[in-house]
Amino acid sequence: MKVFVDTSALYALLDADDRNHSSANATLNSCLEQDTLLVCSNYVLVETIALIQRRLGMVAARRFCLEMMPLFRLYWVDEEVHSAALGTLLVVGSRDLSLVDCTSFELMRRAGVDTAFAFDRHFQEQTFECLP
């Protein structure tokens, strides 16, 4: 099984004060125990590192890069995926939906991934199954 990992889950894993921290840890441990293939995009990583660096500092950002990033198979957003996602963002026209989310949805559909490890409601709105 493949599971796409979103920034909302990654951040919850690292921030002990995040309301989803315990649930995120349990979900990650379950995925690892079941040998689930965890995937994410280079856009999610950029967004996550920026968020961690700003909110938790460089020690946490370094820990994420060295200890957590190796757990994920990386999907790279190319020009075609970026253009499709940007088109979706502009058509939807919502301030709440990000370009990173739109690239995640596009990559998931292209790769046949229907499950996300995410605490972002947009994944459910796009009909993806969400963990936890």
Summary of the structure (lengths in Angstrom):
residues: 132
radius of gyration: 14.1
end to end distance: 14.7
largest distance: 39.9
contacts: 392
relative contact order: 0.21
helix: 62%
strand: 14%
